[in-house]
């Protein structure tokens, strides 16, 4: 019987100091009222199925293509659609460079099993106008693989990336190739219809509701009261969050993200046991948890789960062997914060110190707990 391996706490002092370089300091906007109950799909990536209701500070206007179902916005998806049975299209805005055009183009290509493009090839991509600016147009086909899922053969991606001095805008449409080809005209009409509200005007400053943050080498920026900030380890690329993800990062084939839930989010032990089960491992007992390494996160001493096995979470149809997960459940007043990293075992091992340093850098901007 397989046993879950835990790193024992040494002398009760938690993790030692590490020398981890940071690319930038990032800040997220204040959290809205927390969701008290939600499904695993909503919690870890799938958009909610309820009809959308645009927030009162939405700075954009658009036309919804015929047959597209508009969903509620999420923490990172300002505009969110379901297209057909399996397709989805959404708009995300990130502060600063958002990881750069080349980095995001090649990340999307990697999701379809395609090789990276050179900087010159990225610059030669076709352009299309979004909000009065030229955007990089991306058209891809291949075997699409989201985090923790098996590759879906015969899928396609349509996307556009446009940036300004203050923020970067992404529109991403994925689904089975036949659906995407049939709805490409709808994708193009949606992008072309985007405009600013009269209140927002035609400027390209960061719109309300977008994630703002310092670009690499720039000074720190503060979020609204109740927001979180963090240090980004070098090489980590920020991407759109979903569901209740506050932020998502990718480095190679590894994904790291922060989830915020209301209340205790199910508690520390139950979440650690569920995470271990996703790797096919025995659920840890209270004694196992007491023996785990401790990481200081948001002023809380959180137990660090380290589990390796065949990953079957996130709705994956088949187990993915050789997968390692790092997880930190953090309970603060009125909220539960979960920091997780998952990916191939060797790559997660290489990012372990950065994961701990990133988790330790999380700060609640209003100083509350």
C-alpha positions, 0 to 999 in steps of 0.5 A: 500500500502506498503511503504519503510521504511528508517532510517532518518539521525540524525543531518546530521552526518551520522552513529555513530562509531561502535565496529566491529571486523575484521578477516583480511585485504584483497586487490584486484588487480587493475581494468581493463578498466570498462565496460560501459554498461551491462545487469543485469545478467552480472552486478549481477552474470551471466557470459558474453556470449561472447567467451573467450579471455585469458588475457595476464598475464594468468599463467595457461594452460588447455585443454577445454573438448569437447562441453564446451563453454569457456567464457570470464574471469571475475574479480574473475573467471580466467577460465570460461565455460558454459556446456550445457544449464544450467551448468557452471564450473569455476576456481577461485584463492583467496589469503591466505586461501580463507576462509578455506577448511571446510568453503568452503566445507560447504558453497557449501553443504549449497547451495545444502541443505545439513548439514555441515561436521565436520573437521574430515569428511572434512579431509576424503574427497577423493583427486585428483591432481591439479597443482601437489598438492592434492586437496579436491574432493567434489561431491554433489547432492540436491536442488541447491539454488544460492543467491536470487533464488528458489531451483533447484531440482535435481542439482549436484555439482562437485568441488575441492579445493587445497591450498598452503602457498600463495593462494587457488584454487577452481574449481566448476561445477554445473548444473542439475544432469544428465548433471553433471554426464554426464560431470564429466569425462570432469570436471576431465580431465579439472582439470588434464590438468591444468598446469603453463605456462613457464613464471609462472613456477611450483611454487605455489606462487600467480599467476598474476590476482588472488586476493591477501590479508593477511590471518587472523593475517597476515600483510596487503598487498597492491594491484596494483595501482587502486586496492581496499582494505578493512577490513573483519568483523569476520565470513565473508567468501570470495568467488568467485565474478562473472560478475562485482563483485569485491568481494563476502562475505557470512555469514550464509544465507546472501550475501554481495558484491561489484560491479564496473561499469564504468561511473555513473552506471545509477546514484544514484536515479535510482539504489536505485529505482530499488533495492527497486523494487526488494523487491516489495517496492515503488521506493524512491523519491529524498526527500526519498533519502535525508532523508536516513542515510548517510555512508562515503564510499571512501570519498563519503557520500552515502545514505543507502537503507534499504528495506524489502519485497519479493525479486524477483531480480537476475532472481528468478522465485518466490518471496522470502519473509522475505528478507532484502537488504542494499545498498550503491551507491557510485559515484567516478571519472569515476566509480560507486561502489555499495555495497549490502547485502541481505538475511533473515531479522533477519540475515541482521539485525545482520550484519548491523553494520558489513556491514556499517563498511566494506563499510566504510573501503573500500580504493582505493589503489592509493588514487584516487577518 
